[in-house]
Amino acid sequence: MRRLLARLGLGSAYADVESLQAVTVFSAPEDIVAEEGAWQAGFDVDSRFYPWLLGEYGKQIQHGAEKPLLIALDRLVRADFSNTRHIPRVPSVLPQLLKSLRNENVSVDELASHIARDVTLLAEVISEVNSSYYSPADKISNLDNAIRLLGINGLRMLVARTAFRPLIQLQSGRITCVVAPLIWEQSEKCAQACRLLAQERGLDGFHAFLAGLVQNIGLIIAFRSLDQIMVAPVMPLATEFRLRFLHMAHILSYRIAKEWDFPDAVMQALKDQVSHDGPLQDLGLVLKQASDISKIRLLVNAGVISADDEDLHLLTDAEMQRCFIALHLQDKDDA
């Protein structure tokens, strides 16, 4: 056993590999089936995205050597989240602010009072309204004027993005420091794609945006957890490990969002990624498709795959093609 742990590069005593129990909280990720007739790529997107994300840290290792990693993740998934250092705490201002943003009759004064409590959020709002996107005639330094210019919908997206950026960008360890910025970039693109698809289908755009942003928080926590027990940074590339690893990351995202008391619609969409009684529908389907589209966008940008790849099936679905193009235009605006 010591040789096994040394070969894997683990310094922690997860010795009883035979005690590994499959996580049965939800079904396996490969069981997810999209609604009949709904768009999906002609290949498993994660089978290409995962190796690209890991880069040099992705390795083919001896079969069975990944079990200590799965044991560690299994324990994390089953942990008491109310008393663990692995789970970040949502900013105290966010629950009240999100509740206010869901109220159609909320006043500018009420929103301003919430935002003013968080210096980082306040600075982000002022910076956003003075960006080239809004191009105000005169520089805005007053919070009330900034909120009026952004509007409720614009403010919702900005608040969510600003509040969760430091949470999903938590970095510790060599692998996490490399993958975290890429995961956050994909999360932002996923959130944008979720919002666009939800609006086209008559669903709540803000709930969709939130679901897209937080779906990867469990992935970051999973990477950080493994980073803390690895001596040598090595992540297995085997398909079986990838499926279990991403499955547990989805469970973590669901449990963390539940701990943070997210809206029911967001919770259901997160749960649908790993457990459902039939084909994905509504926000659950939107989240799965937006996740795939955002990953494909990054892979195309990196030159890993071509936008003309017939296996993407983008040309056969006008809605998904519009979403894919919108993410590309967003890249150009951010450049």
N, C-alpha and C positions, 0 to 999 in steps of 0.2 A: 504493500500500500504506500509506503514511503516513497518507493521508486515512482509509482504512478503520480503521486502528488508533485514530486520534484520535476517529472517530465512535463507536467501541465504547467508548472510554475506557480503552484499555490503554496502559500505559507500558512494557511489555516488548517485546523485539524478536522476536516470533514471526512472522517475515516470510514464511516459506515456507508459506503456507496451502495451496498445491497439494500439499504433501507429506503432508497429513493422511491417515493410514491408519486405517481402522476397527479397533477393538479386536476381535480374533478369538479371544481367550482363551476366551470363552464365547459362546453364542448370544445373539441380541438379546432384550430383555426382553419384547417383544410376542409372543414365541414360547411363553411360559409358558402351559401348559394345566393346569387343575385336574383332579383325578381325576373321572371321569364320575359325575355325580350329586352331587358335592360343592358346597357353597354357594359362590356368588360373587355380588357385586353385579351389577346389570344395566347397569353403566357402568364405565368406567375410573376407579377411585377417585383415582389420581394426577392425572388431568386436572382434578380439582377441588381436590385437596389442595395441589398444587404452586403454583398461583397464589395460593391463600390463604396459604400459608407465606411466600411472597415479599412479599406486600403491595405497597407502593409501589415496591419494587425490581424487580418483574416488568414488563418492557416488550416491546412488539412492535417489533423492530428489523428493519432491512433484511436480506433474505435473503442469506446468505453471510457476514454480519458476525460470526456466532457461531463461525466456523471457528478463529480464534485461541484461543478458549476451549477448544474440543475438542482442539486440539493440545496445550495446556498440560495438560489432564487425561490425554490419551493418554500423555504423557511421565511423568506422575506414576504412572499405573497400571503402567507398565513399569519404574519406578525400582527400584533396589536398596534394599529396605526395611531392610536391616541397616546402612545407612550414609546415612540421610537425616533431616533435621531435621523433615520433615513428619509423620513417624509417631511418635505418643506411645509412651512406654515403659510397659508394664504395671507397677503397683506390685510391688516385689520380694517382698512378703509374700504376694501373691495366689496364685501357682502352688502354693506349699506348702500354703496354707490350703484352696484348692479341692480339692487332692488329699486332704487330710485329711477334708474334708467328704464326699467320695465313699466314704470308708471307714466302713462301718456299725458297726465296732467301735472307732471312735476314742473316746478318753477326753476328759472335760471338761478335764483338765489340759493335754492336748496342744493342744486348740483354744484354750484361754486363753493358752498360751504364744505361739501365732502371732498372735492378735489384739492382745496386749499390745505387740507390736513396732511397731504403727502407732497413733499417738496419735489420729488422726482417726477411724479405725475403732473404736477403743476408746470414744471419746466418743459415736459414733453408736449403738453397741450399748447403752450405758447410757441414752442418751436414749430409744431405742426402747422399752425395757422399762418405762420410767417414763411412757410415753405413755398417753393415755386408752384406747387399744385394749386394753392389758393391764391397766391400772388396778390395780397392786399395792396391797395393804393398807398397806404401808410402802415408803418410797422405797428403791430398790435402788442401792447404790453398789459392790457387790462383783461382779467379772466372773464368777466361778463361778456365783453365784446368777442373774445375768442370762442366762447360757447355758442354765442349767436351765429357766428360765422360757420362753425363746424356743423351745427344742427344736432339734433338728438341722435340720429343714426350715425353720423360721422364721429360723434363723441363716444358712442357705445363701442365702436370698433377700436378707436384709439385707446380708450381706457383698458379694454381687455388686453390688447396687444402690449401695452406698456406695463400693466400689472403682472402679466405672466412671463414676460421676457426673462427677467432675472431668475424665475423659478425653473424654467425649462433649460436655462443656460448654466445651471449649477455644474461646476467643473471641479473634478478632483481625480487625479490619476491620468496616466498617459493616454489611454484610449478615449476616455470621456472628453478630454481637452480637444481631441481631434474631431470626434463625432458630434459634439454638442452644437457647434455653430451650424453644421449641415442639417442636423435634426431641427433646429429652430427655423432655418430657412425653409425647410420642407413644411414645417408646421404653419408658418405664415402663408405659404402658398396654398396649403390645404384649407386653411380658414377662409381665404379669399374664394377658392373654388367652391367650398361648401356654401358660402353666402350666395354666390352667383347661381348655383344649381338649385338651391332652396327657393330663391325668389322666382325662378322660372317655373317651379312646381307648386307655387302657392304656399310654401312653408315659411316658418319664421326665420328670417335671415340672420338675426342676431343669435338665436339659439344655435343655428348651423355654424356660425362663425366661432362661437365658443367651443363647440364640439371639435372643430378642426384644430383649434389652438391647443386644447388640453389632451388630445388623444395620445400625444407622445410623451407626456410627463412621466408615465410609467417606464418608458424606454430609457429615458435619462437616468431615472432612479436605478433601473436594472444595471446599466453600464457602470454607474458610480459604485454600486454594491460590489460588483465583480472586480472592479479596479482596486478596491480596498483589500481584497484577499489574494490578488495575483502578485507573484514575484516577477514573473515575465508576462508582459501584455500579449496574450494570445487568445483569439476568439475562434472557435471551430467554425468551419464553413459547411460542414455536413448538413444536408437537408433536414434530417430529423432534429438536429440540435436547433437549427434556425427556426423551425416551426414551433418547437416548444419554447424557445427563448422569446419569440415575438408574441406567442400566446400568453405567456406569463406577464409580459410587458403590458398587454392589453388589459389583463386582469388588474394589474397595479394601477393603471390609469383610471379604471372604473372605481376601484376602492378609494383612491385619493380624491377623485371628484366627489364621491359620496361623503367623504370626510369633510370636504369643503362646502357641502350642502348646495350643489349645483342644481339648476332647474331640472324637473323631471324629464323633460323632453331630451335634454342633453344626456342625462344619465341613461335613458333608454337607448339612445343612439350608440353610446359607448358599450353598453352591455350587448347590443346586437352584433358587435364585431366579433364576439366570442360565444354567444349563446342566443339561439332563436329557434322558434318552432317551425319555421317555414322560410320561404325566400325573403331576403332583405327587402324592406319597403320603407317609404317615407324618409325620415332623417337618417335612419340606419343605412339605407341604400345610398343616400347622398354622401354620407361620411366615407363609406367604402370607395365609392367612385372618385370622390375628391382626393382621397388619399392616394389612390393609384395614379390619377392624373398629375398630381403635384410631384410625385416621385418620377414619373415619366418625364415631366418637364425638366427636372434636375438632371436626369440621365441624358436627355437630349442636349441640354446646355453643356454638359461635360463631354459630349462626343461619344458616350458609351453606346447609344443607339441612335438611329436616324428618325427624324420626324416623319419620314416617308415610309417607314417600316409598315408593311401591310398587316403585321400582327397586332399593331396598335388599334386597328379598326376605327380610327378616328374619322376617316372619310365616309363611313357608313352611318355616323351619328352626328347630325348638325349641332345638337345641343352641346355635346362633349367637345366638338371641334371649336365652337365659340369659346368655351371655357378654357381650352388649351391655348388658344390665341390670346385670350385676355391675360393669362398668366405671362405669356411672352411680352405683351405690351407693358405689363407691370414691371418686368425686368428692365425694359428699355427706359422706363420712367425713373427707376431707382438707380440706373447707371450714371 
